[in-house]
Amino acid sequence: MKKNIHPDYREVVFLDTQTGKQFITRSTVQTKEKIEINGSSLPLFKCDVTSESHPFYTGAQTKIVETGRVEKFRARFANSTGKQKN
């Protein structure tokens, strides 16, 4: 590989700001913050959403979808009196 053209590939701590969960992985992401973990200083990247907090992975998405369906049903039939048409 050519020198000085590739980004620095190193261990980085990713922090989920919603849950506080941290995980270490290798990345080229540029950060300004650092964190001390196990006696070593590592770059810190704060994420708004990770697999720990995303509705698709936590199962909360199905609850949101079901709630929306119930609300649509109630809105559609709110004016009906419950009588059957002949």
Contacts in CASP RR format, 6 or more apart in sequence:
PFRMAT RR
TARGET T0000
AUTHOR 0000-0000-0000
METHOD contacts of the structure
MODEL  1
MKKNIHPDYREVVFLDTQTGKQFITRSTVQTKEKIEINGSSLPLFKCDVT
SESHPFYTGAQTKIVETGRVEKFRARFANSTGKQKN
7 28 0 8 1.000
7 30 0 8 1.000
8 28 0 8 1.000
9 26 0 8 1.000
9 27 0 8 1.000
9 28 0 8 1.000
10 26 0 8 1.000
10 27 0 8 1.000
10 28 0 8 1.000
10 43 0 8 1.000
11 24 0 8 1.000
11 25 0 8 1.000
11 26 0 8 1.000
11 42 0 8 1.000
12 24 0 8 1.000
12 25 0 8 1.000
12 26 0 8 1.000
12 27 0 8 1.000
12 29 0 8 1.000
12 31 0 8 1.000
12 42 0 8 1.000
12 43 0 8 1.000
12 44 0 8 1.000
12 45 0 8 1.000
13 22 0 8 1.000
13 23 0 8 1.000
13 24 0 8 1.000
13 35 0 8 1.000
13 37 0 8 1.000
13 42 0 8 1.000
13 43 0 8 1.000
13 44 0 8 1.000
13 45 0 8 1.000
14 22 0 8 1.000
14 23 0 8 1.000
14 24 0 8 1.000
14 25 0 8 1.000
14 27 0 8 1.000
14 45 0 8 1.000
14 47 0 8 1.000
14 50 0 8 1.000
15 21 0 8 1.000
15 22 0 8 1.000
15 35 0 8 1.000
15 44 0 8 1.000
15 45 0 8 1.000
15 46 0 8 1.000
15 47 0 8 1.000
16 22 0 8 1.000
16 47 0 8 1.000
16 49 0 8 1.000
16 50 0 8 1.000
16 52 0 8 1.000
16 53 0 8 1.000
17 46 0 8 1.000
17 47 0 8 1.000
17 48 0 8 1.000
18 48 0 8 1.000
18 49 0 8 1.000
18 52 0 8 1.000
18 53 0 8 1.000
19 50 0 8 1.000
19 52 0 8 1.000
19 53 0 8 1.000
21 50 0 8 1.000
21 52 0 8 1.000
21 53 0 8 1.000
22 35 0 8 1.000
22 37 0 8 1.000
23 50 0 8 1.000
24 37 0 8 1.000
24 42 0 8 1.000
27 45 0 8 1.000
29 43 0 8 1.000
29 45 0 8 1.000
31 43 0 8 1.000
31 44 0 8 1.000
31 45 0 8 1.000
33 43 0 8 1.000
33 44 0 8 1.000
33 45 0 8 1.000
33 46 0 8 1.000
34 41 0 8 1.000
34 42 0 8 1.000
34 43 0 8 1.000
34 44 0 8 1.000
35 41 0 8 1.000
35 42 0 8 1.000
35 43 0 8 1.000
35 44 0 8 1.000
36 42 0 8 1.000
51 57 0 8 1.000
52 58 0 8 1.000
55 61 0 8 1.000
55 64 0 8 1.000
END
